[in-house]
Each structure stands twice: as C-alpha cells, then as structure tokens.
Amino acid sequence: MSNNTYHLDEILTPQARQSLRHLELYARKVVDGVLHGGHRSRRKGVSTDFDHHKNYQPGDSLKHIDWKVSARHDEYFVKRYIEDTALSVRLVVDRSASMLQQSGGPTRYLQAARLAASVAYVILEQHDSVGLVLTASDETFWLPMRSNELQLVQILKALATKSAAAADNLLVSLETILARAEPRGLIVVISDLMFDPAPIQSRLAQLPAQGHEVLVFQLRDPTEEAFPFRRWVRFVDRENPAVRHRIDPVPLKKIYLEEYRALIEEWRNWARKQDVHFVTFRSDESVQTMAAEYLSYRMEVAGKR
C-alpha cells in the first residue's frame, strides 16, 4: 500500500500464525518465582483452576492430557491451569525514520512490526496481556495492556497504519514507562539501536528494579552492515533530511565498520552484564523463523519443553 502503510495480513501472515500457535512466552523471572502476587502466570500443573487447552508438545506431562478432547479431535491436547501470577508484556517499537531503511527487501519497520505482532499473538493465545508503544518524536502511540480478543486487531491496525517517521523518541518512552510504574512483566524493545546507547541502556537498567524483565531485539540492515559503496555517495539523515553529506566512502569504510561492530558488541556486553536477552538479526531474514526459534529457546530455558 502507499504511504508506508500495510495490510493486516502483511504484518501477521496465516503462515506466521501457524508456526507460532504451539509456542508460549514465559518471563524468566516469573518462572523463577521472583514475580508473584496480583498477576497470573501460565505454568503447567500448578493449580486446579483450569484455563485453556494447548496442543501436546514433547516434554509435557502425560497426566495433563485431556483424553476426551483429544479423542474428539484425533490430536493430543493438554490442560493448562492458572497460577496466581500472570504475564504482562509491553511491546516498545521504534518507529523513527531510520526504521525505513531497506536493502531491496522489507523495511526495518515492517520487520519490526511483524516481530511485535508475532509476540502479541503468542501472548494473547496464552491468555496473558500485552500492550504496545510506537515511539517517535512526532507522535508516540500508547495502547493499554489487555488480554481480550480485540487486542490483537488493535495492535495490528496500529502497526499497519502508523509507519516510521520523524526522529527517535525511545528515551522519552522508557522514562514514561518508568514513571508510570506499570505492572511487573516483560518489556520488549524492538529497534535498530542506531543511536547513542548509553542513555537508553541507563533507563533499561532501571526497569528490573520495578520487577520487569527486559528483552531487546535489534534489526540490522544488510547495506549498513556491509557498507558496500565504492564511489562518491550522498548520504541523507532520514530523521533529519536537512543533514546531507556527499563523501568518498572508500577511505571511511574501515572506520565505519569498526564503529558499527563496536556498537553491536557494546550492546552484547551490556546485555550480558544486565542478564538481558539481546537478539540481533538482519532485516532480510525471516522474522517468522527467528521468532519461532527464539520462543522455542525460551521455552527450553524455562523447562517447558
């Protein structure tokens, strides 16, 4: 579609739904018992309060198989139960103009939207709550955390219609989340991280003190990563189009690549020290595959598979 808007099925395809429908997302701190009290979590077999059915997966306890439902559908289903804590997920998606960068395939923003939609779909399928922040300097869109059936539609509509524009505003959005002291849960940041990392890392490091777990996804553009230019090029700042530079990229390539790689390594080191999951992937890779692999990994870490 024009004006960088998308059809809903471009954001969350039927194939993506199919690949994600057997997966769940567990907050590590919920699993470890750090979060408790007024939230609910879906941990298998910890309560007699039935919640919903899920397809049987290798590693699920046989005692939770619902044999009557399984017989009707000719497929194994297990019962899931409600504990006294639930997972709340706040998706924070960078919609600054740098997210419009693309190298022949989808823009970084479209891939970020697909990732956010995938996470939202999984969360709502497991009957937990999810909210959305689309952050940019011209307008930051906030969608409250909900777990009802309409929430996915609202998230998809926002992701499809509020495309990337203006300058970065992630710092202000994180400060707002800290000031609002939202329900403890999982804060998922999706961005290209093409800015000074120190202020953002400082705010992210404050979130665990409020009981949150932090998860950071970085989208890397292939052209930015390879810097393949061999002749004079005019570079335009997407977030400030008045800033333009015509340069000979050949003598700058080595310096640029060193700084680019240093930025990613700085995020890796920070995440390691803060016990934060940091997932970096290229925008020309399959979001569907990456999301499914990462969620499967988290389930294994949590002992759920």
N, C-alpha and C positions, 0 to 999 in steps of 0.2 A: 504494500500500500504506500501512498505518498506521505510526505511529511514525517517519515520515520515512525509511522505507526504500523501496527501489525494486527493480523487476525489472531483470535484467541488460540486457534489450533497451531499457529506458528510458535506460540510460547510454550504450550504443553501439548505435544502431539499424542495421538492414541498409542503410538508405539512406546512413548516415554511412560505413559500410564501403565502399560502392560509390564514394562521392565521393572517398574518401581513397586508394583502392587504387593509383592511379598516382603518388602523391606520395612523396617521401622527405624526410628531415630531415638536413641537413648542419650540423655545427658549423663556424662560420666559421673558428675558429682551427685546426681540423683541415685544412680546405681550404687555409688559408694556410700550412700546414706548421709551425705552432707546436707542435702536439701530434704526437709521434712516439714510436716505441719499442714498448712492450709492449701497445699496443692496436691493433685493426684498424679500418680505415675502408673504406667502400664508395665508392671513386672510380673512375669508368669508365675501363677500359683501361689501368690502371697495373700490372697483374700478369698472369701467365699462369695463376694459380691460380683456377679457376672457382668461383663461389659460388652464384649463382642467376640465374633469368630475371626480367626485368621487361618489361611492355608497352612497345613502342616509343613514344617521345614526340618531337615535332618538336624538332630540335636534337641528338638522339642520333646518334652516329657510325654510318654505314651499315656500316662494317667489323665492328661488333659484333653485327649482326643474325644470329640463329641461323636459317638458312633452312630447315633440316629441321623444327625445332619450329614455325616459322611456317607451314610448309606443312600440317602436321598439324592446326593449329588455325584455319587460314584467318584468321590475325591475326599482325601482326608482333611478334616478341619479340627483345629484345637480351640478350646475355650480360653479367653483372656479375662483377667479379673482386675478389679480396681483396687489399688492401694490408696493410702491417704495422701499421696502427693501426685501432682500432675505436671507435665512438662509444658512450659510456656516458651515460645520461640519468637524472638523479634528479628525479622529479616531487615537488614540495612543495606540498601542497594545504591551504589554510587551512580548517579545519573548526570554527572558533569560531562561537558562536551568532549573530553578526551576519550570517553567511552564509545564515541562514534568511530574511533579508529578501526579500520578493517584492512585486511590484506587479501582481497579477492573473494573472501567468504563472508559470513555474517559479521556484523559489527560486534565489538566487545559488549555493547549494551544488550543486544539481542541475546547473546550467550549468557550474560549475567541474569537477564530476565528469565531465560529458560531454567537456569540453575535455581533461582529463587522459587519459581513455580514448582519445580520438582520437589524441593524441600517442603514447600507448603502443602503439596499434595500428600506427601508421606505423613506429615504431621496430622493433617485433618483426617486421613484414613485411619490413623490410630486414635482418633477422637481426642487429641490434645489441641491446644490453642496456638494460634500463630497470628502475628501482626506484621505490618510492612511499613518501612520508611524508604521513600525515594528521595534522596538528598541531592540538592543542587542549590546554588546561590539565588536563582530566580524564584524558586518555589520548592519547599520541602513538603512532600505529601506524607501524611500520617494516617495509617489505618489501624484502629484499635485491635488488640488481640481478642480473637473469638474462635470458637470451635464449631460453629453451626455450618449447615450445608451451603449457605450462600457465601461464606467467606472465600472459598476458592474462586468463585466467579468474580468477586470484588477485587481480589488480588490480581487475577488475570487481566481484568479490564484496566486496572491501574498500570500494570506493566506494559500492556499493549498500546496505551494511548499517551502516556507521559514519557516520551522518549528523552534521550540525553540532550542536555542543553546547559548553557551558562557555565559558571565556574564551580569548582569543588566547594562543598559545604559540609564535608563529613565531620570535621572537628566540632562544629556547632551542633550537629545532630547527636553526636556522642555525649556532648555536655548536657544536652537536653534530656537524654535518657538517664544520665547520672542524677540530674536534678529532680526528675520525676520519680526516681526510686521505684521503678516498675517491678512487678512480681518476679521473684527469682527464677531464672531459667537460662536459656541459651540465647546469646547474642551472636548472630551470624552476619558478618560483614563481607560484602561482595564488591570488589573494586579492582581497578588496575594498579592501585597503590603508587601512581606516578605523582608523588608529592613528597615533601619533607616528612620523613616517617616519625620523627621524634615527638611532635605534639599529639599525633594520633595514637602512637604507642603508649604515651603517658596516660591518655584517657582510657584506652582499652585496659591498661594495667589496673585501673581503679575499679573496674566492673566486678572482679571476683570478690572484692570487699563487700559488695552488696549481694553476694550469693550467686552471681552469674558465672556461667561458663562462656568462654569466648572462642569463636571459630572464625578463621579468616580465610577467604578464598581470593586468590589473585588471578586475574586473567592477563595473559601476556600476548601481545600482538607479534606475529612472526616477523614483520618488517622491522618493528622496533627492536626485536631481539637479534636479528641478523645484521641490521644496518647495511644493506647490500648496495648502497649508492656508490657510483664510480665517476660521476661528473657533477658539475655545479648544480645545486638544488636549492629551491626556495622553500624554506620551512615556515609554516604558519602555526601560531599557537591557537589551537581550537578553542580554548577557554578565553582567549583574549586576541581576536583576529587582527587587532591593530599591530600586534607584535609579529613582525616578519623579518626573517634573516635569509639572505642568499649566501651560501657558503660552499666551499670546496670540501666535500665530506671525506676525501681520501686521507689527508693528514690527521683528521679528527677521529677516525674510526676506532683506532686502538684506545684512545682516551675514553670515548663514549662507551665502548663495550666494557671496559674495566669498571666504569662508574655504574653502568646498568647491572652488571653481575654483582657488584658490591652492594647495591640496593637490595637485591633479592637475598643475598647472603645475610645482610643485616636483619631482614625480616625473619629468616630462618633461625638465626641465633637468638633474637628476641623471643620468638615463639617457644624455642626450646627452654629458655630460662623461665618463662612465664607459664610453662605447661599448657600452652595453647596449641591446638591443631592448626597448622598453616598448610593450606593446599594451594599449590600454584600449578596452573595448566594453561596451555595455549588456546587462543580463541578459535583456532581452526580444528581443534579436537572435538570429539563428540561429548557434549555435556551429558547426554543420557548415559553413556558408558561410564564417564568419570563419576557421576553422582551415584550410580548403582554400585560401582566398585568401592567408593568411599563409605557409603552406608553399610555395605556388607562388612567392610573392615571394622567399622564402629560396633556392629553387632557382635563380631568375633571378640573384640576387646572387652565388650560388656558380658561376654559369656552367654550370648543369646542364640548362638548357632552351633 
